[in-house]
Amino acid sequence: MLADRERTSGADHPDAIAARANLAFAYRSAGQLREAIGAYERTLADRERVQGPDHTDTRAARASLAAAYQQAGRLGDAIHHYEQALADSERMLGPGDLETLTTRSSLAAAHFADGRLAEVIPLLQRTLADSERYLGPDHPLTAAARDNLEAASRR
């Protein structure tokens, strides 16, 4: 499918880039992390170049790359990209948007996996406060933030 999209639309067409992102997801789902990371890195570079750094698809590409890095144990790279994705999401969407809240939670998880508990607690506290404020106390993301904060606080 990717080869067809690149042949018919060109490698820089958003449909071809989306096909590459889908291929990266398939690689990641199959546990082929080296291939997934390569495809995600190219997808992010293409999204930034073609659609710009503030586009929704670019932010999603950055978060997907961060998740693949995290799954591969490249926690420094994951944290770097989650931090950038969070800054972009906060700037573009605000503190109460689901993307922002989810990205902050993912950043906290990467810090946790890296043993950086001093960074985890403030991230989860902010996620919980913003989730309660914008989504309400009964929202699943609020409940997850509450549970994650309690678990991290016990460590």
Backbone bond lengths (Angstrom), bond angles and torsions (degrees), N, CA, C in turn:
res aa  C-N    CA-C-N  psi(-1)  N-CA   C-N-CA  omega(-1)  CA-C   N-CA-C  phi
1 M - - - 1.447 - - 1.525 110.99 -
2 L 1.348 116.64 -42.48 1.459 119.57 179.01 1.528 110.71 -60.27
3 A 1.317 116.54 -47.11 1.468 119.81 -179.64 1.522 110.90 -60.69
4 D 1.327 116.92 -39.40 1.465 120.36 177.67 1.521 111.16 -63.82
5 R 1.326 117.04 -44.40 1.479 120.45 179.64 1.521 110.83 -62.93
6 E 1.325 116.07 -43.72 1.468 118.86 -179.50 1.530 110.66 -65.33
7 R 1.338 116.97 -38.24 1.464 120.66 -179.42 1.527 111.11 -68.92
8 T 1.335 117.18 -42.89 1.461 119.54 -174.35 1.530 113.29 -84.99
9 S 1.333 116.96 -33.50 1.463 119.40 -174.71 1.514 113.72 -111.86
10 G 1.314 117.07 -19.42 1.459 121.22 -174.74 1.524 109.64 99.45
11 A 1.318 115.33 148.81 1.469 121.07 -175.26 1.517 112.97 -63.30
12 D 1.339 118.43 -24.35 1.458 121.33 -178.08 1.526 113.98 -93.30
13 H 1.301 117.02 -1.62 1.466 118.97 179.52 1.536 108.96 -69.91
14 P 1.326 117.28 140.13 1.473 119.94 179.73 1.531 113.66 -53.57
15 D 1.326 118.19 -32.68 1.466 119.61 178.05 1.535 111.58 -67.23
16 A 1.323 116.85 -37.99 1.465 120.47 177.50 1.524 110.16 -68.25
17 I 1.314 116.77 -39.93 1.467 120.38 178.20 1.527 109.99 -65.17
18 A 1.321 116.67 -39.71 1.472 120.63 177.29 1.524 110.72 -63.42
19 A 1.320 117.24 -39.30 1.467 120.33 177.83 1.520 110.08 -63.97
20 R 1.338 117.72 -37.88 1.461 121.13 177.16 1.530 110.40 -65.53
21 A 1.326 116.79 -40.17 1.466 120.57 176.58 1.522 111.03 -62.24
22 N 1.320 116.43 -39.75 1.467 120.17 177.46 1.528 111.46 -64.97
23 L 1.309 116.57 -39.00 1.455 120.97 176.96 1.530 109.90 -63.90
24 A 1.328 116.79 -42.47 1.469 120.58 177.95 1.522 110.89 -60.15
25 F 1.329 116.04 -42.73 1.460 120.46 177.84 1.525 111.01 -61.78
26 A 1.320 116.73 -41.91 1.466 120.63 178.95 1.528 110.78 -63.41
27 Y 1.331 116.75 -43.59 1.461 120.01 176.41 1.534 110.62 -59.20
28 R 1.331 116.00 -46.27 1.468 120.01 -178.70 1.527 110.80 -62.93
29 S 1.316 116.53 -42.76 1.465 120.94 179.36 1.518 111.89 -63.10
30 A 1.317 116.35 -31.10 1.465 121.71 179.59 1.527 112.27 -86.07
31 G 1.331 116.69 0.05 1.457 120.00 179.87 1.511 114.38 80.27
32 Q 1.322 117.39 10.63 1.468 122.00 178.37 1.530 108.08 -90.77
33 L 1.334 115.46 74.41 1.465 121.08 -169.06 1.516 113.33 -69.71
34 R 1.328 118.59 -35.57 1.464 119.68 178.82 1.526 110.19 -61.09
35 E 1.327 116.32 -45.58 1.464 120.75 179.05 1.525 110.95 -67.30
36 A 1.329 116.02 -40.15 1.470 120.05 179.31 1.518 110.81 -61.71
37 I 1.323 116.44 -46.91 1.467 120.19 -178.63 1.520 110.26 -61.50
38 G 1.318 117.60 -44.12 1.466 119.91 178.07 1.519 111.99 -58.99
39 A 1.326 116.57 -44.04 1.468 120.28 179.93 1.528 110.91 -68.56
40 Y 1.327 117.32 -39.63 1.474 120.04 177.73 1.526 111.44 -66.46
41 E 1.342 117.44 -39.59 1.460 119.91 178.25 1.526 110.88 -61.75
42 R 1.322 116.46 -43.90 1.468 119.50 178.76 1.525 110.28 -66.88
43 T 1.334 117.02 -39.93 1.465 120.34 178.73 1.516 110.79 -60.14
44 L 1.329 116.38 -45.90 1.468 119.27 179.74 1.523 110.95 -62.71
45 A 1.318 117.20 -46.17 1.472 120.15 179.40 1.530 110.75 -59.52
46 D 1.327 116.75 -43.23 1.462 120.21 179.46 1.529 111.39 -66.28
47 R 1.327 116.68 -43.28 1.475 119.64 179.01 1.528 110.60 -60.77
48 E 1.324 116.80 -44.89 1.466 119.35 179.88 1.521 111.33 -61.28
49 R 1.330 116.01 -43.94 1.462 120.93 -177.80 1.524 112.14 -69.50
50 V 1.334 117.20 -43.22 1.460 121.41 -172.91 1.530 112.04 -87.38
51 Q 1.320 116.85 -43.46 1.462 120.14 -173.15 1.521 113.62 -106.27
52 G 1.311 117.17 -13.12 1.452 120.86 178.26 1.524 112.00 93.51
53 P 1.325 116.11 159.33 1.462 120.57 -174.40 1.528 114.41 -69.68
54 D 1.322 118.33 -20.58 1.461 121.08 -175.54 1.526 114.05 -95.81
55 H 1.309 117.60 -3.18 1.457 120.45 -177.80 1.521 110.55 -68.91
56 T 1.314 116.54 145.56 1.461 122.50 178.58 1.525 111.79 -53.59
57 D 1.324 117.33 -44.00 1.462 121.12 -179.26 1.526 111.73 -65.34
58 T 1.320 117.51 -33.39 1.460 121.23 178.05 1.526 110.43 -68.09
59 R 1.327 115.85 -43.87 1.472 119.03 178.01 1.530 110.27 -62.73
60 A 1.326 117.13 -40.58 1.471 120.81 177.98 1.524 110.85 -64.50
61 A 1.322 117.56 -39.49 1.463 121.12 178.62 1.522 110.94 -63.30
62 R 1.329 116.75 -40.29 1.464 120.47 178.90 1.535 110.40 -64.74
63 A 1.321 116.89 -43.81 1.474 120.47 179.63 1.527 110.97 -65.22
64 S 1.313 117.42 -38.40 1.468 120.42 178.18 1.520 111.02 -65.86
65 L 1.314 117.27 -40.80 1.459 120.88 177.25 1.526 109.90 -63.56
66 A 1.320 117.06 -42.89 1.469 120.56 178.67 1.525 110.67 -60.24
67 A 1.321 116.78 -42.61 1.470 120.54 179.31 1.529 111.35 -63.84
68 A 1.322 116.76 -39.50 1.468 119.58 178.14 1.526 110.60 -66.76
69 Y 1.326 116.82 -41.78 1.463 119.78 175.55 1.530 110.35 -59.10
70 Q 1.325 116.50 -43.70 1.462 120.14 -179.61 1.527 110.23 -62.19
71 Q 1.320 116.85 -45.95 1.459 120.82 179.96 1.527 111.01 -61.23
72 A 1.325 116.61 -32.67 1.465 121.02 -179.59 1.529 112.23 -83.59
73 G 1.322 117.33 -1.64 1.459 120.74 -179.83 1.510 114.15 82.97
74 R 1.306 117.08 9.60 1.470 121.60 177.77 1.531 107.79 -90.54
75 L 1.323 114.74 70.08 1.463 120.74 -169.42 1.523 113.06 -67.96
76 G 1.310 118.50 -35.65 1.464 120.31 176.72 1.521 111.51 -60.68
77 D 1.327 116.34 -43.89 1.466 120.56 177.64 1.528 110.60 -66.05
78 A 1.328 116.00 -40.74 1.465 119.95 179.58 1.519 110.09 -62.15
79 I 1.317 117.05 -47.43 1.467 121.22 -178.85 1.519 110.36 -61.06
80 H 1.317 117.08 -44.28 1.471 120.78 178.95 1.533 111.14 -55.64
81 H 1.325 116.26 -48.07 1.468 119.66 -176.89 1.532 111.69 -73.54
82 Y 1.319 117.69 -35.97 1.467 118.83 174.80 1.533 110.68 -63.59
83 E 1.319 117.32 -40.27 1.464 119.70 178.90 1.522 111.01 -61.94
84 Q 1.316 116.77 -43.31 1.459 119.85 178.59 1.527 110.89 -66.96
85 A 1.331 117.01 -41.98 1.466 120.59 178.48 1.523 110.68 -62.52
86 L 1.325 117.04 -39.88 1.465 120.65 178.76 1.520 110.97 -65.58
87 A 1.317 117.53 -45.59 1.468 120.29 178.55 1.528 110.81 -59.70
88 D 1.323 116.79 -43.64 1.468 120.70 179.34 1.527 110.94 -64.47
89 S 1.321 116.80 -43.52 1.458 120.87 -178.74 1.517 111.47 -66.09
90 E 1.324 117.05 -43.77 1.468 119.81 178.14 1.526 110.84 -61.26
91 R 1.333 116.22 -42.79 1.462 120.81 -179.19 1.524 112.03 -66.77
92 M 1.333 116.29 -42.14 1.464 119.93 -174.66 1.526 113.21 -84.65
93 L 1.335 117.46 -34.77 1.465 120.86 -168.99 1.525 114.18 -117.42
94 G 1.319 116.90 -21.77 1.455 120.72 -179.92 1.526 112.32 96.92
95 P 1.324 116.08 171.77 1.460 121.11 -172.94 1.519 115.10 -73.06
96 G 1.315 118.21 -20.66 1.455 120.18 -174.54 1.512 115.19 -100.28
97 D 1.321 117.52 1.74 1.458 120.33 -179.55 1.531 110.24 -73.14
98 L 1.315 116.53 144.34 1.472 120.80 -179.99 1.527 112.25 -56.71
99 E 1.312 117.34 -38.39 1.467 120.04 178.65 1.525 110.30 -61.66
100 T 1.327 116.59 -45.41 1.459 120.72 179.86 1.519 110.67 -62.16
101 L 1.321 116.20 -47.68 1.463 120.63 -177.97 1.523 111.50 -63.94
102 T 1.313 116.89 -41.85 1.463 121.31 179.62 1.525 110.66 -66.82
103 T 1.314 116.98 -41.77 1.462 120.41 -179.97 1.526 110.63 -65.19
104 R 1.336 116.74 -40.52 1.466 119.18 177.97 1.531 110.23 -63.38
105 S 1.313 117.32 -40.51 1.472 120.88 176.95 1.522 110.96 -62.97
106 S 1.323 116.82 -41.07 1.468 120.65 178.64 1.521 110.94 -65.08
107 L 1.320 117.24 -39.85 1.458 120.92 176.58 1.528 110.05 -62.20
108 A 1.322 117.02 -43.20 1.463 120.51 177.83 1.530 110.50 -60.48
109 A 1.321 117.19 -41.41 1.464 121.02 179.43 1.527 111.36 -64.04
110 A 1.323 117.04 -38.66 1.472 120.05 178.22 1.526 110.32 -66.82
111 H 1.315 116.74 -42.48 1.469 119.90 176.02 1.530 110.40 -61.37
112 F 1.318 116.85 -41.90 1.461 121.46 179.11 1.527 110.35 -60.48
113 A 1.328 116.12 -46.67 1.465 120.61 179.74 1.526 111.29 -62.32
114 D 1.328 116.03 -28.78 1.466 121.36 -179.64 1.528 111.84 -88.29
115 G 1.337 116.82 1.34 1.460 120.96 178.55 1.515 114.78 77.62
116 R 1.310 117.26 17.40 1.469 122.12 -178.25 1.529 110.39 -96.13
117 L 1.319 116.12 68.92 1.466 120.72 -175.79 1.520 112.42 -64.02
118 A 1.314 118.41 -29.36 1.466 120.60 179.58 1.528 111.59 -62.61
119 E 1.319 117.56 -27.54 1.463 121.11 177.58 1.526 111.57 -87.28
120 V 1.317 117.11 -26.49 1.460 121.69 -174.22 1.524 111.77 -67.65
121 I 1.315 117.00 -49.94 1.467 121.37 -173.45 1.537 112.01 -58.20
122 P 1.341 119.33 -51.69 1.476 117.70 179.60 1.529 113.81 -61.30
123 L 1.338 117.05 -36.30 1.463 119.81 178.10 1.526 110.69 -63.88
124 L 1.323 116.49 -44.08 1.462 119.84 -179.65 1.525 111.71 -70.77
125 Q 1.318 117.22 -35.17 1.470 119.50 176.51 1.527 110.52 -62.38
126 R 1.313 116.12 -43.84 1.468 119.56 179.37 1.523 110.69 -67.52
127 T 1.330 116.84 -40.14 1.461 120.36 178.12 1.521 110.19 -61.09
128 L 1.319 116.99 -45.34 1.457 120.54 179.70 1.523 111.11 -63.35
129 A 1.326 117.74 -46.73 1.468 120.65 -179.30 1.526 110.98 -61.13
130 D 1.330 116.96 -45.86 1.468 119.93 -179.98 1.524 111.43 -68.29
131 S 1.326 117.37 -38.10 1.465 120.16 178.08 1.517 111.11 -62.83
132 E 1.327 116.23 -45.22 1.472 119.44 178.34 1.522 110.95 -62.28
133 R 1.317 116.15 -42.13 1.468 120.83 -177.34 1.532 112.34 -67.44
134 Y 1.320 116.52 -46.63 1.466 120.31 -172.19 1.530 113.96 -94.42
135 L 1.330 116.78 -30.03 1.461 119.67 -174.90 1.522 112.77 -109.48
136 G 1.312 116.45 -21.27 1.456 121.20 -179.17 1.514 112.02 98.46
137 P 1.317 116.72 160.90 1.460 121.18 -174.37 1.525 114.48 -70.54
138 D 1.310 118.10 -18.17 1.465 121.18 -176.42 1.520 114.41 -99.50
139 H 1.314 117.60 -0.91 1.465 120.79 -179.29 1.532 109.59 -68.01
140 P 1.332 118.27 142.91 1.478 120.61 179.86 1.531 113.73 -56.68
141 L 1.329 118.00 -36.59 1.459 119.58 178.95 1.524 110.78 -68.22
142 T 1.332 116.98 -34.98 1.460 120.69 176.59 1.525 109.83 -65.44
143 A 1.311 116.49 -44.52 1.461 120.38 179.12 1.528 110.84 -62.77
144 A 1.318 117.21 -41.30 1.468 120.49 179.00 1.523 110.31 -64.92
145 A 1.333 116.98 -42.09 1.465 119.93 178.30 1.525 110.79 -62.05
146 R 1.314 116.20 -41.65 1.466 120.80 178.63 1.531 110.26 -62.24
147 D 1.332 116.72 -46.99 1.467 121.16 179.80 1.529 111.75 -63.09
148 N 1.326 116.23 -43.11 1.464 120.09 -179.61 1.523 111.39 -65.57
149 L 1.327 116.89 -39.56 1.461 120.27 178.40 1.528 110.44 -64.96
150 E 1.322 117.13 -43.84 1.465 120.10 177.88 1.522 111.03 -60.84
151 A 1.318 117.35 -43.86 1.464 120.83 179.89 1.528 111.45 -64.53
152 A 1.336 116.99 -43.58 1.459 120.34 -179.70 1.535 111.04 -67.73
153 S 1.305 117.08 -33.83 1.461 120.56 -178.89 1.526 111.43 -69.09
154 R 1.314 117.33 -25.27 1.463 121.50 178.86 1.528 112.53 -77.80
155 R 1.297 117.95 -12.67 1.481 121.76 -177.22 1.493 111.28 -80.65
